[in-house]
Amino acid sequence: MNHYVYLLLTKSSNTYISYVGYTNNLVKRLKKHNSSKGAKFTKGRKWRIIYSKSYHNKLTALKEEYKLKKNYKKRKIIKEKYLLKYENTT
């Protein structure tokens, strides 16, 4: 079974907010976040998965999730890449 670390993005007022999480089913987890049944922080917002990475075991995925949660520089780089790509396609 694969385990995933993911980064969600939403727009709130004039700023973008990100959220990092872990799951073994990305589609189901995103549906939970968008239906306000996910993490408390994500309730009431519409989220998009802008980054995900697959791992073969849960322990490695959880360690990588923790690292990404704490690494605001890397999160900012991922957000900026996504926003540049998104702005160029619309």
N, CA, C and O atoms as CSV, one atom per row, in Angstrom:
chain,resi,resn,atom,element,x,y,z
A,1,MET,N,N,0.841,-1.180,0.000
A,1,MET,CA,C,0.000,0.000,0.000
A,1,MET,C,C,0.883,1.239,0.000
A,1,MET,O,O,1.870,1.311,0.731
A,2,ASN,N,N,0.519,2.208,-0.823
A,2,ASN,CA,C,1.253,3.472,-0.860
A,2,ASN,C,C,0.711,4.442,0.185
A,2,ASN,O,O,-0.469,4.417,0.535
A,3,HIS,N,N,1.592,5.278,0.662
A,3,HIS,CA,C,1.247,6.325,1.612
A,3,HIS,C,C,1.714,7.637,1.000
A,3,HIS,O,O,2.772,7.692,0.373
A,4,TYR,N,N,0.934,8.686,1.181
A,4,TYR,CA,C,1.207,9.951,0.505
A,4,TYR,C,C,1.367,11.103,1.492
A,4,TYR,O,O,0.691,11.175,2.518
A,5,VAL,N,N,2.270,11.986,1.149
A,5,VAL,CA,C,2.385,13.287,1.802
A,5,VAL,C,C,1.891,14.286,0.771
A,5,VAL,O,O,2.275,14.223,-0.397
A,6,TYR,N,N,1.041,15.206,1.202
A,6,TYR,CA,C,0.455,16.137,0.242
A,6,TYR,C,C,0.456,17.565,0.785
A,6,TYR,O,O,0.531,17.801,1.991
A,7,LEU,N,N,0.371,18.503,-0.152
A,7,LEU,CA,C,0.281,19.916,0.193
A,7,LEU,C,C,-0.973,20.469,-0.467
A,7,LEU,O,O,-1.143,20.374,-1.683
A,8,LEU,N,N,-1.844,21.044,0.347
A,8,LEU,CA,C,-3.076,21.650,-0.145
A,8,LEU,C,C,-2.906,23.157,-0.195
A,8,LEU,O,O,-2.100,23.727,0.539
A,9,LEU,N,N,-3.674,23.796,-1.068
A,9,LEU,CA,C,-3.624,25.245,-1.189
A,9,LEU,C,C,-5.032,25.787,-1.334
A,9,LEU,O,O,-5.870,25.184,-2.004
A,10,THR,N,N,-5.291,26.918,-0.710
A,10,THR,CA,C,-6.561,27.614,-0.854
A,10,THR,C,C,-6.306,29.111,-0.818
A,10,THR,O,O,-5.290,29.565,-0.292
A,11,LYS,N,N,-7.229,29.871,-1.375
A,11,LYS,CA,C,-7.094,31.325,-1.345
A,11,LYS,C,C,-8.060,31.875,-0.308
A,11,LYS,O,O,-9.248,31.553,-0.311
A,12,SER,N,N,-7.533,32.706,0.574
A,12,SER,CA,C,-8.333,33.331,1.618
A,12,SER,C,C,-8.042,34.827,1.571
A,12,SER,O,O,-6.913,35.255,1.811
A,13,SER,N,N,-9.057,35.610,1.263
A,13,SER,CA,C,-8.888,37.048,1.030
A,13,SER,C,C,-7.890,37.231,-0.108
A,13,SER,O,O,-8.141,36.759,-1.217
A,14,ASN,N,N,-6.783,37.892,0.131
A,14,ASN,CA,C,-5.774,38.108,-0.911
A,14,ASN,C,C,-4.510,37.292,-0.693
A,14,ASN,O,O,-3.466,37.591,-1.271
A,15,THR,N,N,-4.602,36.269,0.133
A,15,THR,CA,C,-3.422,35.466,0.433
A,15,THR,C,C,-3.718,33.978,0.212
A,15,THR,O,O,-4.872,33.551,0.247
A,16,TYR,N,N,-2.672,33.212,-0.014
A,16,TYR,CA,C,-2.813,31.769,-0.184
A,16,TYR,C,C,-2.370,31.070,1.092
A,16,TYR,O,O,-1.349,31.416,1.687
A,17,ILE,N,N,-3.155,30.084,1.498
A,17,ILE,CA,C,-2.879,29.324,2.705
A,17,ILE,C,C,-2.586,27.888,2.292
A,17,ILE,O,O,-3.259,27.335,1.422
A,18,SER,N,N,-1.580,27.288,2.920
A,18,SER,CA,C,-1.251,25.895,2.601
A,18,SER,C,C,-1.454,25.011,3.820
A,18,SER,O,O,-1.455,25.478,4.959
A,19,TYR,N,N,-1.625,23.730,3.554
A,19,TYR,CA,C,-1.802,22.729,4.600
A,19,TYR,C,C,-1.077,21.466,4.159
A,19,TYR,O,O,-1.196,21.058,3.003
A,20,VAL,N,N,-0.336,20.848,5.051
A,20,VAL,CA,C,0.394,19.619,4.753
A,20,VAL,C,C,-0.255,18.469,5.516
A,20,VAL,O,O,-0.606,18.604,6.688
A,21,GLY,N,N,-0.409,17.334,4.834
A,21,GLY,CA,C,-1.009,16.181,5.483
A,21,GLY,C,C,-0.460,14.871,4.961
A,21,GLY,O,O,0.398,14.840,4.079
A,22,TYR,N,N,-0.973,13.789,5.527
A,22,TYR,CA,C,-0.580,12.428,5.177
A,22,TYR,C,C,-1.847,11.612,4.967
A,22,TYR,O,O,-2.839,11.818,5.667
A,23,THR,N,N,-1.825,10.689,4.011
A,23,THR,CA,C,-2.963,9.793,3.785
A,23,THR,C,C,-2.519,8.566,3.001
A,23,THR,O,O,-1.402,8.516,2.485
A,24,ASN,N,N,-3.396,7.587,2.919
A,24,ASN,CA,C,-3.148,6.462,2.027
A,24,ASN,C,C,-4.141,6.472,0.864
A,24,ASN,O,O,-4.129,5.569,0.027
A,25,ASN,N,N,-5.011,7.506,0.811
A,25,ASN,CA,C,-5.971,7.662,-0.278
A,25,ASN,C,C,-6.186,9.155,-0.547
A,25,ASN,O,O,-6.967,9.805,0.149
A,26,LEU,N,N,-5.500,9.691,-1.545
A,26,LEU,CA,C,-5.530,11.135,-1.813
A,26,LEU,C,C,-6.921,11.638,-2.181
A,26,LEU,O,O,-7.350,12.677,-1.679
A,27,VAL,N,N,-7.618,10.937,-3.030
A,27,VAL,CA,C,-8.934,11.394,-3.499
A,27,VAL,C,C,-9.915,11.468,-2.335
A,27,VAL,O,O,-10.610,12.470,-2.166
A,28,LYS,N,N,-9.970,10.420,-1.543
A,28,LYS,CA,C,-10.876,10.385,-0.394
A,28,LYS,C,C,-10.527,11.482,0.616
A,28,LYS,O,O,-11.416,12.125,1.173
A,29,ARG,N,N,-9.233,11.689,0.847
A,29,ARG,CA,C,-8.803,12.698,1.824
A,29,ARG,C,C,-9.144,14.107,1.367
A,29,ARG,O,O,-9.579,14.930,2.172
A,30,LEU,N,N,-8.952,14.397,0.074
A,30,LEU,CA,C,-9.299,15.719,-0.439
A,30,LEU,C,C,-10.799,15.963,-0.315
A,30,LEU,O,O,-11.220,17.065,0.035
A,31,LYS,N,N,-11.604,14.949,-0.600
A,31,LYS,CA,C,-13.064,15.083,-0.449
A,31,LYS,C,C,-13.429,15.409,0.991
A,31,LYS,O,O,-14.315,16.226,1.239
A,32,LYS,N,N,-12.747,14.770,1.943
A,32,LYS,CA,C,-13.011,15.055,3.363
A,32,LYS,C,C,-12.663,16.507,3.702
A,32,LYS,O,O,-13.431,17.196,4.374
A,33,HIS,N,N,-11.508,16.960,3.233
A,33,HIS,CA,C,-11.118,18.346,3.515
A,33,HIS,C,C,-12.145,19.320,2.927
A,33,HIS,O,O,-12.534,20.283,3.588
A,34,ASN,N,N,-12.577,19.078,1.707
A,34,ASN,CA,C,-13.488,20.001,1.036
A,34,ASN,C,C,-14.927,19.902,1.529
A,34,ASN,O,O,-15.731,20.791,1.247
A,35,SER,N,N,-15.265,18.859,2.246
A,35,SER,CA,C,-16.611,18.743,2.819
A,35,SER,C,C,-16.606,19.067,4.312
A,35,SER,O,O,-17.557,18.751,5.027
A,36,SER,N,N,-15.532,19.696,4.772
A,36,SER,CA,C,-15.377,20.113,6.173
A,36,SER,C,C,-15.363,18.948,7.156
A,36,SER,O,O,-15.722,19.117,8.321
A,37,LYS,N,N,-14.952,17.771,6.697
A,37,LYS,CA,C,-14.833,16.619,7.581
A,37,LYS,C,C,-13.379,16.221,7.782
A,37,LYS,O,O,-13.092,15.190,8.388
A,38,GLY,N,N,-12.463,17.036,7.274
A,38,GLY,CA,C,-11.037,16.764,7.426
A,38,GLY,C,C,-10.516,17.422,8.688
A,38,GLY,O,O,-11.231,17.527,9.685
A,39,ALA,N,N,-9.292,17.856,8.644
A,39,ALA,CA,C,-8.670,18.513,9.785
A,39,ALA,C,C,-9.405,19.816,10.129
A,39,ALA,O,O,-9.956,20.480,9.250
A,40,LYS,N,N,-9.404,20.161,11.388
A,40,LYS,CA,C,-10.103,21.362,11.858
A,40,LYS,C,C,-9.640,22.612,11.108
A,40,LYS,O,O,-10.455,23.471,10.771
A,41,PHE,N,N,-8.356,22.715,10.851
A,41,PHE,CA,C,-7.787,23.884,10.164
A,41,PHE,C,C,-8.354,24.061,8.764
A,41,PHE,O,O,-8.446,25.188,8.278
A,42,THR,N,N,-8.731,22.980,8.113
A,42,THR,CA,C,-9.151,23.048,6.706
A,42,THR,C,C,-10.646,23.274,6.522
A,42,THR,O,O,-11.103,23.446,5.392
A,43,LYS,N,N,-11.404,23.279,7.588
A,43,LYS,CA,C,-12.865,23.383,7.480
A,43,LYS,C,C,-13.307,24.712,6.888
A,43,LYS,O,O,-12.757,25.770,7.194
A,44,GLY,N,N,-14.326,24.624,6.022
A,44,GLY,CA,C,-14.944,25.817,5.453
A,44,GLY,C,C,-14.190,26.435,4.290
A,44,GLY,O,O,-14.500,27.556,3.887
A,45,ARG,N,N,-13.216,25.737,3.745
A,45,ARG,CA,C,-12.443,26.263,2.622
A,45,ARG,C,C,-12.439,25.248,1.486
A,45,ARG,O,O,-12.642,24.054,1.705
A,46,LYS,N,N,-12.207,25.733,0.280
A,46,LYS,CA,C,-12.076,24.860,-0.887
A,46,LYS,C,C,-10.597,24.660,-1.170
A,46,LYS,O,O,-9.884,25.630,-1.428
A,47,TRP,N,N,-10.122,23.422,-1.128
A,47,TRP,CA,C,-8.706,23.090,-1.240
A,47,TRP,C,C,-8.377,22.414,-2.557
A,47,TRP,O,O,-9.227,21.771,-3.173
A,48,ARG,N,N,-7.116,22.571,-2.986
A,48,ARG,CA,C,-6.570,21.878,-4.145
A,48,ARG,C,C,-5.272,21.200,-3.729
A,48,ARG,O,O,-4.485,21.762,-2.966
A,49,ILE,N,N,-5.054,20.000,-4.228
A,49,ILE,CA,C,-3.770,19.342,-4.001
A,49,ILE,C,C,-2.796,19.902,-5.025
A,49,ILE,O,O,-3.013,19.770,-6.230
A,50,ILE,N,N,-1.719,20.531,-4.551
A,50,ILE,CA,C,-0.730,21.087,-5.472
A,50,ILE,C,C,0.575,20.306,-5.458
A,50,ILE,O,O,1.455,20.537,-6.287
A,51,TYR,N,N,0.696,19.375,-4.507
A,51,TYR,CA,C,1.916,18.562,-4.402
A,51,TYR,C,C,1.567,17.276,-3.673
A,51,TYR,O,O,0.843,17.293,-2.678
A,52,SER,N,N,2.080,16.175,-4.166
A,52,SER,CA,C,1.968,14.920,-3.431
A,52,SER,C,C,3.168,14.044,-3.776
A,52,SER,O,O,3.707,14.102,-4.881
A,53,LYS,N,N,3.561,13.251,-2.823
A,53,LYS,CA,C,4.670,12.329,-3.024
A,53,LYS,C,C,4.311,11.004,-2.370
A,53,LYS,O,O,3.796,10.971,-1.253
A,54,SER,N,N,4.585,9.921,-3.072
A,54,SER,CA,C,4.239,8.590,-2.623
A,54,SER,C,C,5.425,7.920,-1.909
A,54,SER,O,O,6.580,8.086,-2.300
A,55,TYR,N,N,5.106,7.164,-0.860
A,55,TYR,CA,C,6.106,6.413,-0.111
A,55,TYR,C,C,5.600,4.986,0.077
A,55,TYR,O,O,4.393,4.750,0.127
A,56,HIS,N,N,6.519,4.048,0.181
A,56,HIS,CA,C,6.137,2.643,0.296
A,56,HIS,C,C,5.782,2.220,1.714
A,56,HIS,O,O,5.139,1.189,1.913
A,57,ASN,N,N,6.197,3.012,2.702
A,57,ASN,CA,C,5.804,2.643,4.061
A,57,ASN,C,C,5.346,3.865,4.848
A,57,ASN,O,O,5.743,4.998,4.577
A,58,LYS,N,N,4.507,3.592,5.820
A,58,LYS,CA,C,3.866,4.649,6.598
A,58,LYS,C,C,4.871,5.462,7.406
A,58,LYS,O,O,4.769,6.688,7.461
A,59,LEU,N,N,5.826,4.807,8.025
A,59,LEU,CA,C,6.796,5.497,8.870
A,59,LEU,C,C,7.580,6.547,8.084
A,59,LEU,O,O,7.760,7.670,8.555
A,60,THR,N,N,8.041,6.186,6.898
A,60,THR,CA,C,8.781,7.137,6.063
A,60,THR,C,C,7.882,8.310,5.673
A,60,THR,O,O,8.309,9.464,5.711
A,61,ALA,N,N,6.642,8.011,5.300
A,61,ALA,CA,C,5.709,9.065,4.908
A,61,ALA,C,C,5.460,10.034,6.063
A,61,ALA,O,O,5.441,11.248,5.859
A,62,LEU,N,N,5.272,9.511,7.258
A,62,LEU,CA,C,5.020,10.373,8.414
A,62,LEU,C,C,6.231,11.249,8.742
A,62,LEU,O,O,6.082,12.412,9.118
A,63,LYS,N,N,7.420,10.685,8.597
A,63,LYS,CA,C,8.635,11.478,8.828
A,63,LYS,C,C,8.743,12.604,7.798
A,63,LYS,O,O,9.093,13.734,8.140
A,64,GLU,N,N,8.441,12.293,6.542
A,64,GLU,CA,C,8.515,13.302,5.484
A,64,GLU,C,C,7.422,14.355,5.637
A,64,GLU,O,O,7.638,15.527,5.329
A,65,GLU,N,N,6.258,13.943,6.111
A,65,GLU,CA,C,5.182,14.907,6.375
A,65,GLU,C,C,5.648,15.909,7.430
A,65,GLU,O,O,5.462,17.115,7.265
A,66,TYR,N,N,6.242,15.423,8.494
A,66,TYR,CA,C,6.733,16.283,9.565
A,66,TYR,C,C,7.765,17.272,9.028
A,66,TYR,O,O,7.725,18.460,9.351
A,67,LYS,N,N,8.693,16.770,8.202
A,67,LYS,CA,C,9.724,17.641,7.629
A,67,LYS,C,C,9.107,18.748,6.777
A,67,LYS,O,O,9.498,19.910,6.886
A,68,LEU,N,N,8.137,18.385,5.923
A,68,LEU,CA,C,7.510,19.383,5.052
A,68,LEU,C,C,6.694,20.390,5.859
A,68,LEU,O,O,6.666,21.574,5.526
A,69,LYS,N,N,6.034,19.927,6.914
A,69,LYS,CA,C,5.255,20.844,7.763
A,69,LYS,C,C,6.153,21.921,8.369
A,69,LYS,O,O,5.743,23.074,8.501
A,70,LYS,N,N,7.362,21.548,8.732
A,70,LYS,CA,C,8.278,22.478,9.385
A,70,LYS,C,C,9.117,23.295,8.410
A,70,LYS,O,O,9.688,24.315,8.797
A,71,ASN,N,N,9.203,22.865,7.152
A,71,ASN,CA,C,10.054,23.524,6.171
A,71,ASN,C,C,9.240,24.541,5.361
A,71,ASN,O,O,8.788,24.242,4.255
A,72,TYR,N,N,9.059,25.734,5.915
A,72,TYR,CA,C,8.245,26.764,5.272
A,72,TYR,C,C,8.875,27.261,3.976
A,72,TYR,O,O,8.170,27.701,3.068
A,73,LYS,N,N,10.196,27.191,3.890
A,73,LYS,CA,C,10.887,27.613,2.673
A,73,LYS,C,C,10.503,26.698,1.500
A,73,LYS,O,O,10.187,27.174,0.409
A,74,LYS,N,N,10.535,25.397,1.738
A,74,LYS,CA,C,10.179,24.436,0.690
A,74,LYS,C,C,8.704,24.569,0.316
A,74,LYS,O,O,8.356,24.489,-0.862
A,75,ARG,N,N,7.837,24.771,1.307
A,75,ARG,CA,C,6.411,24.951,1.037
A,75,ARG,C,C,6.191,26.185,0.169
A,75,ARG,O,O,5.367,26.166,-0.745
A,76,LYS,N,N,6.922,27.249,0.453
A,76,LYS,CA,C,6.793,28.479,-0.321
A,76,LYS,C,C,7.235,28.247,-1.773
A,76,LYS,O,O,6.593,28.738,-2.702
A,77,ILE,N,N,8.314,27.512,-1.966
A,77,ILE,CA,C,8.804,27.211,-3.314
A,77,ILE,C,C,7.751,26.406,-4.089
A,77,ILE,O,O,7.478,26.701,-5.252
A,78,ILE,N,N,7.169,25.405,-3.452
A,78,ILE,CA,C,6.140,24.590,-4.101
A,78,ILE,C,C,4.941,25.464,-4.471
A,78,ILE,O,O,4.417,25.365,-5.580
A,79,LYS,N,N,4.509,26.320,-3.540
A,79,LYS,CA,C,3.383,27.221,-3.820
A,79,LYS,C,C,3.680,28.139,-4.988
A,79,LYS,O,O,2.846,28.302,-5.879
A,80,GLU,N,N,4.866,28.743,-4.993
A,80,GLU,CA,C,5.219,29.675,-6.057
A,80,GLU,C,C,5.269,28.978,-7.412
A,80,GLU,O,O,4.796,29.533,-8.403
A,81,LYS,N,N,5.832,27.773,-7.475
A,81,LYS,CA,C,5.862,27.014,-8.733
A,81,LYS,C,C,4.451,26.735,-9.231
A,81,LYS,O,O,4.158,26.893,-10.416
A,82,TYR,N,N,3.583,26.321,-8.322
A,82,TYR,CA,C,2.205,26.032,-8.692
A,82,TYR,C,C,1.501,27.292,-9.193
A,82,TYR,O,O,0.833,27.268,-10.227
A,83,LEU,N,N,1.656,28.391,-8.452
A,83,LEU,CA,C,0.974,29.635,-8.828
A,83,LEU,C,C,1.485,30.171,-10.161
A,83,LEU,O,O,0.696,30.684,-10.954
A,84,LEU,N,N,2.778,30.065,-10.425
A,84,LEU,CA,C,3.322,30.483,-11.716
A,84,LEU,C,C,2.719,29.653,-12.843
A,84,LEU,O,O,2.314,30.191,-13.874
A,85,LYS,N,N,2.664,28.359,-12.641
A,85,LYS,CA,C,2.107,27.453,-13.645
A,85,LYS,C,C,0.622,27.742,-13.836
A,85,LYS,O,O,0.148,27.812,-14.970
A,86,TYR,N,N,-0.102,27.907,-12.760
A,86,TYR,CA,C,-1.548,28.145,-12.800
A,86,TYR,C,C,-1.858,29.475,-13.472
A,86,TYR,O,O,-2.785,29.561,-14.277
A,87,GLU,N,N,-1.084,30.523,-13.145
A,87,GLU,CA,C,-1.313,31.842,-13.734
A,87,GLU,C,C,-1.029,31.837,-15.228
A,87,GLU,O,O,-1.680,32.560,-15.982
A,88,ASN,N,N,-0.058,31.026,-15.667
A,88,ASN,CA,C,0.288,30.969,-17.075
A,88,ASN,C,C,-0.726,30.183,-17.906
A,88,ASN,O,O,-0.775,30.343,-19.126
A,89,THR,N,N,-1.538,29.334,-17.260
A,89,THR,CA,C,-2.514,28.526,-18.003
A,89,THR,C,C,-3.891,29.153,-18.022
A,89,THR,O,O,-4.769,28.684,-18.746
A,90,THR,N,N,-4.103,30.204,-17.242
A,90,THR,CA,C,-5.435,30.835,-17.241
A,90,THR,C,C,-5.403,32.171,-17.919
A,90,THR,O,O,-6.432,32.842,-18.011
